[in-house]
Amino acid sequence: MSGYLFVTAPEADYKAVNLLLHELSNWGYNDGESDFKLITTKNAYDFERPAGIYRSDTTRPTLDNTFNNAWAGSSLKDVEDFCLDVLHAEDSGADGPSLFVVVDADGFEGRNAIVVERAIDEEDEDFRSLDSFLKVRIPWDEVNSAWANLSIANISFNELGELKEDDGEDGGEGERVDEEIGDGWHDYEPMGVDLSEKNAKRKEKALQRLKDDGRV
């Protein structure tokens, strides 16, 4: 099962994104296999994914100088709006990008990513999906575990951290605000990194190969 990854940092070139893909890979349980597909289209109706499942080709850290990122310079709300468009598209199938990862300029600077999940109405007996999102910044080396646990409903989003208290602001310029969850931002409660010495060495060697090949 693969996850959706959006890179909005305007200056992130293919080497920076390859490093990101390397860091977000599953080093704990799957020998560094990529679990994410980098989304490059902005046309919701051209969004490639099999109907009914969160699965499509994953993106490995082998991008080159032909890499063209349609999302460079976009806002988080731009990504949210796009995902809602996909979910609302008549021919898009039942499932869609209700759980995804966004890396902005701050994310490259601080080596963190924004994990985003569509909110649901927990008081509704059918748990109706809302057109608002929960979000939290997570260090790169903890993103894969958090995403994987959310994707199989092993944890709820609130287990990643507490919803930030409403400070009376609108959540930022153009940011979506919901009556119940505000702008949806949570304070992350670190889960820690469970990486064996053997897998840590594999990760280090893989990174060195990327450097030797001029990929990062």
N, C-alpha and C positions, 0 to 999 in steps of 0.2 A: 504494500500500500504506500503510495507516494504522496508527498505533501506539496503544496503550492508555495513558491518562493518568488517574491517581488523585490527587486533592487531599485530604490528610488534615489540613491545617492548620485548627484549629477556628475561627479568626477570619477566614479568607480569604473576603471577600465577592466579588460579581460583578466589581467593578472590579479587585480584586487578581488574580482568575483570568483576566480579559481581558488584563491586562498579561502574565501568564505565557504565555498562548496566543500572544500577539504575539511574545514573546521566543523561544518554542520553534518558531516557524514556520520554513519553509525559505527563508531569505533569501539563501542562497548560490547556489542553482540553480533556484529555482522561484517567484521574485517574491513571496515571503512567503506562499505558500499553506500552510495548516495541514496538518500531517501526523499530527495526533493527535485521537483521539476521547476526550472527557472521559466517564469511566464514572460513572454516577449510581445504578445499581441495585446492590442487595446480594443479589439472588436469582440464584444461578448458573444456574438453569434458565430464567430470563427474559433471560439475557445475549444481546443482539442482535448477531449476526454471521453472515454467510454461511458455511455449512459448507465447510471445506477451505482457506480463505484468511484471511489477516490483513487483512480489509478491511471497513470499515463507514463510515458517514458521519463525516466529520471535524467537529470543533467549531471554529468561527471565533470571534474575540474580539468577539462581539456579544451577550454575555450581558447581561441586564438585572436589575432588582430582583426579578424573579420566580424568580431562580436559587435552587435548593434542592439542597444538596450532602449526599447521604446518607453520605458518607465522612468528614465533618468530625469530628475527634476520634478517628478510628480509628488503630490502630497499624500499623506495617509488616507485622507478622505477620498481622493481620487481612486485609490485602490479599493476602498470600501464600496464606493459607488459602482465600480466595475464589477466587483463580485456580486453585488445585489442585482445588477443587470443580468449577469449570467444565471443567477438563481431564478430570476423572474422570466427569463427567456422561454418562450413557449416550447421550443424544441430542444431544450437543454437537458432534459431528463430530470429525474427526481432529486439527484444529489448534485452538489456543486461546491464551490469554494467557500464553505461556511467556516473553515479552519485554515488559516494560512499564516505565512511568515513574511514580514517586511523588514528590509534593512535600509535605513536612510543614512545620511551623512554622519549623524551622531553615532549610528551603529558601527560604522567603520572606524571612527575615531576611538570609541570606547569598547569595541569588540563585543557588541551586544546586538540583539535582534528583537523586534516587536512580534510577539506571538498574538494573533488576533482570532477570536472566535465569535461567531454570530450569537447574540443573546437570545434566550428563550423566555417566555412568560411562564415562570415556575408556578404561578397560581392557576394557570389554565390546565384543565384536565388532559388536554391533548398536547401540552407543552408547545404551544404555538411559537414559531420562530418570529422574532422581531426584526425590524429593519434598523437595528443598532448593534454595536459590537463591544465585546469585552477585550481588553488589551493589556499587555504587560511587557516590560523590557527584561530580557533574560540574557545572561552571558552566552556567548557562542557555544562554549563547551557543555552547556546545560540545555540548549534548545532542543536537540534531538530527543532527549529523554522526555522533556515536557510535552513536546508535540506528539510523540508516540503514545504517551499515556492519555492525552486528551483524545486522540484519534480513535482509540478503542474504548473510550469512556471508562478508563480505569481510574481516573480522577475527574473531579469537577474543576472548572476554571478557578473557583474561589479557593481551592486547595493550593493554588500557586501563590496566593497572597491576598491581602484584604483590599477591598474596593476603597479607593482614596475618598476621603470625605469631600463633599461639595464645598468649594471655597467661594462660591458665588460667581465664579468666572464662567465663561461660555465654553471652556475647554480648548480654547485656541481659535485662531482665525479660521472660520469655515468648518470647524470640527462639529461632528454630529453629536447632539446632546439629547438624552432620553430622560423622561420624567423620573424613572425609577433608578437608573444606573448612572445618571449624569453623563460624563464623556466616556465612561467605561474603563478608565485607567485604574490599574491595580498596583499596589506596592509588592514587589516580588519578594517572596520568602525563599532564600536559596535552598535548593534540594541537595546540592553537593554533586561532585563528579565521582562516579564509581568506575574507574578505569584501571585495569590490571597493569602491572609493570610490562607484561608481554605485549599488550595492546598499545600501551603508550609508546613502546619502541617501534611497533608497526606504523603508528601514526607519524612518528618522527622520521622514519625512513621514507615513507610515502611523500612527506613534505619535501625531503631532500631531493627525491626524484623529480618532483615538480619544478624545483629550483634549477636542477641540472638541465631540465628540458626547456627552461625559459618560460614555464607556464605561470610562475609567480615571481 
